[in-house]
Amino acid sequence: MRLSWVLTVLSTCLSTLVMATGAESKWKLQFGVKKWVDHCPIKSQKGDILQLHYMGKLEDGTEFDSSLPQNQPFVFSLGTGQVTEGWDQGLLEMCEGEMQKLVIPSELGYGERGAPAKIPGGATLVFKVGLLKIKQHSEL
């Protein structure tokens, strides 16, 4: 019970942490674990192949993409530029079965160009991600 409380407090602190750089006060990647797992023998690392479900929304709550309606998990290689920099950073050290919330500033998402027609330029992206499987790069 006490460990659960500590983990909840830690998750809340991590998810609300905002760091400013220079005079511009840019937002940085924010993340928080929404579902912990009891046993985590493998954590995601750069080069691993991840299989996950996700739902992406804009800050106003407008959903722009999701793997859930098709029930088709998204598969990609972590840290290799196949996804946004926000995902490559925010999904490191994740465990199979964990769920995370990522808040990705435009600088780590699609930037000022956006991803027409669903993601406007300068948009902050909010993702809920559930990691299903990790295939370690050493197994490839």
C-alpha positions as CSV (number, residue, x, y, z in Angstrom):
1,M,0.0,0.0,0.0
2,R,2.8,2.4,1.0
3,L,4.8,1.6,-2.2
4,S,1.7,2.2,-4.3
5,W,1.2,5.6,-2.7
6,V,4.9,6.5,-3.2
7,L,4.7,5.5,-6.9
8,T,1.5,7.5,-7.4
9,V,3.1,10.6,-5.9
10,L,6.2,10.1,-8.0
11,S,4.2,9.6,-11.1
12,T,2.2,12.8,-10.4
13,C,5.4,14.8,-9.8
14,L,7.0,13.5,-13.0
15,S,3.9,14.2,-15.1
16,T,3.7,17.8,-13.9
17,L,7.4,18.6,-14.2
18,V,8.1,21.4,-16.6
19,M,11.5,22.8,-17.3
20,A,12.3,26.2,-18.8
21,T,15.2,26.8,-21.1
22,G,16.6,30.3,-21.6
23,A,14.2,33.2,-21.8
24,E,11.8,31.4,-24.1
25,S,10.3,29.1,-21.4
26,K,9.7,26.3,-23.8
27,W,7.8,23.3,-22.5
28,K,9.6,20.0,-22.3
29,L,8.4,16.4,-22.7
30,Q,6.1,15.4,-19.8
31,F,5.3,11.8,-19.0
32,G,3.7,9.8,-16.2
33,V,3.0,6.2,-15.7
34,K,-0.7,5.5,-15.5
35,K,-0.5,1.8,-14.9
36,W,2.5,0.1,-13.2
37,V,3.4,-3.5,-13.5
38,D,4.6,-5.7,-10.6
39,H,7.3,-7.5,-12.5
40,C,9.5,-5.8,-15.1
41,P,12.4,-7.9,-16.2
42,I,12.9,-5.9,-19.4
43,K,12.7,-2.2,-20.0
44,S,12.6,-0.6,-23.4
45,Q,15.9,0.6,-24.8
46,K,17.1,2.3,-28.0
47,G,16.9,-0.1,-30.9
48,D,14.2,-2.3,-29.4
49,I,11.1,-3.2,-31.4
50,L,8.0,-2.1,-29.5
51,Q,4.5,-3.2,-30.0
52,L,1.9,-0.9,-28.5
53,H,-1.6,0.6,-28.6
54,Y,-2.0,4.4,-28.4
55,M,-4.5,7.2,-28.6
56,G,-3.4,10.7,-29.7
57,K,-5.2,13.9,-28.9
58,L,-4.6,17.6,-29.2
59,E,-4.6,19.7,-26.1
60,D,-8.3,20.6,-26.7
61,G,-9.2,16.9,-26.5
62,T,-9.6,16.4,-30.3
63,E,-8.5,12.9,-31.2
64,F,-6.3,12.7,-34.2
65,D,-5.1,9.1,-34.3
66,S,-5.5,5.8,-32.4
67,S,-4.6,2.2,-32.9
68,L,-7.5,1.0,-30.9
69,P,-10.4,1.1,-33.4
70,Q,-8.6,-1.3,-35.7
71,N,-7.3,-3.4,-32.8
72,Q,-4.0,-3.3,-34.7
73,P,-1.0,-2.6,-32.5
74,F,1.6,-0.1,-33.8
75,V,5.1,-1.6,-34.2
76,F,8.3,0.4,-34.6
77,S,12.0,0.5,-33.6
78,L,12.6,2.8,-30.6
79,G,15.2,5.6,-30.9
80,T,15.8,5.3,-34.6
81,G,13.7,8.2,-35.9
82,Q,10.7,6.1,-37.1
83,V,8.4,8.2,-34.8
84,T,8.5,11.7,-33.3
85,E,11.4,12.6,-31.0
86,G,8.9,12.9,-28.2
87,W,8.0,9.2,-28.5
88,D,11.7,8.1,-28.9
89,Q,12.4,9.9,-25.6
90,G,9.2,9.3,-23.7
91,L,9.0,5.5,-24.3
92,L,12.5,4.7,-23.0
93,E,12.7,2.5,-19.9
94,M,9.0,1.4,-20.2
95,C,7.9,-2.1,-19.1
96,E,5.6,-4.5,-20.9
97,G,2.1,-4.0,-19.6
98,E,2.7,-0.4,-18.5
99,M,0.5,2.5,-19.6
100,Q,1.9,6.0,-19.9
101,K,0.6,9.5,-20.7
102,L,2.9,11.6,-22.8
103,V,2.5,15.3,-23.3
104,I,4.8,16.2,-26.2
105,P,5.6,19.9,-27.1
106,S,5.6,20.8,-30.8
107,E,9.4,20.9,-30.8
108,L,9.5,17.2,-30.1
109,G,6.4,16.4,-32.2
110,Y,5.6,17.8,-35.6
111,G,6.9,21.3,-35.0
112,E,5.6,24.4,-36.7
113,R,4.7,22.5,-39.9
114,G,2.3,20.2,-38.1
115,A,0.9,17.1,-39.9
116,P,-2.0,18.4,-42.1
117,A,-4.9,17.9,-42.0
118,K,-5.3,16.6,-38.4
119,I,-2.4,18.2,-36.5
120,P,-1.9,22.0,-36.8
121,G,1.5,23.6,-36.7
122,G,2.8,24.3,-33.2
123,A,0.5,21.7,-31.6
124,T,1.2,20.0,-28.3
125,L,0.3,16.4,-28.5
126,V,-1.2,14.2,-25.7
127,F,-0.8,10.4,-26.0
128,K,-2.0,7.5,-23.9
129,V,0.3,4.6,-24.7
130,G,0.0,0.9,-23.6
131,L,3.2,-1.2,-24.2
132,L,2.3,-4.7,-25.2
133,K,5.6,-6.3,-26.2
134,I,9.3,-5.5,-26.3
135,K,11.6,-7.3,-28.7
136,Q,15.1,-6.4,-27.5
137,H,17.6,-5.3,-30.1
138,S,19.9,-8.0,-28.9
139,E,17.4,-10.6,-30.1
140,L,17.2,-9.2,-33.7
